[in-house]
């Protein structure tokens, strides 16, 4: 399953506008890795990273390539989606294929944009989506239990998985999401979740979609979203989707002025992309070979050979060593040559765990 973020939400909350802004925005720092739509409902989005910009000012290069993540625009949800209402089956099927969710919640009033209720009610709107995800998980696990019970009779290794399935069934029936299970690191949970891809187990970023006036101080709707997120230990990003659309095609200077006039310090979309990257458990390392400065995605905790494999499988297969300069050392020295002279190039083997923003040269032989 690819690492991706699904954009979900009730109808008319601004979900598609957020997706359109993500796919159409073009930032100067990602000029050769533009936001490009690869399917009607999927987009590869460059991750803004000031550290890469700092390196670009120090390293001779012909091109700069940012790390990237995938966003998926998922069909809108209505109450009863777990029973097949609306595009429920499509909605839920697409969610199973993503790693995390960006849940767009409407946090503005507009009589010209119809909402599913008379006015936005963020907590209730969030609960509608959460309930449908839990009910879909409950149906799935109930369908699985009988088969799993038969399998466990012949394979005792499956007994812990069966016991876990029954615990999760009880939790879901009580209205508790799979994400509330206290031991997600257990082998049984990992096994069952890998197969079932529980919808209510996926990490969530709440996207509070405001109008332009809401970009400064939080309105009551945003405060309600933050309260729900705090209860769940989730992240909130405040975005004005319409405002973001207006900034498409602007220069960096124009965008900064436009944001300042609205009382915002940073684009909400940039925050969403960055938080999405963190939520997926990713970090970046940098390479500077062949006049190409590039950031690469790897899971946090990846070893040097695994990082090499992100570039090419041959690099991992024939890994010899990694020559590593920590980012702060590179910036302080001003160049790779200066870092070498200062003895700050670290020769690392197969056990080295790559640190966020390491600058690495890999040595390999195949």
GIWOSUL-V940408 format. One record per helix or strand of 2 or more residues. SS is the DSSP state (hx for helix, st for strand). FROM is the first residue (numbers start at 0). TO is the last residue. If there is no record, write none. Layout:
# GIWOSUL-V940408
ss = <SS/SS>
from = <FROM/FROM>
to = <TO/TO>
This chain:
# GIWOSUL-V940408
ss = <st/hx/hx/st/st/hx/st/st/hx/hx/st/hx/hx/hx/hx/hx/st/hx/hx/st/hx/hx/hx/st/hx/st/hx/hx/st/hx/hx/st/st>
from = <3/14/27/35/41/49/62/67/80/87/99/121/155/177/186/198/202/211/219/234/240/251/267/281/288/291/303/312/318/326/335/345/358>
to = <7/23/29/38/45/55/64/72/82/95/105/153/172/179/195/200/208/214/231/238/245/260/278/286/290/298/310/316/324/332/340/347/363>
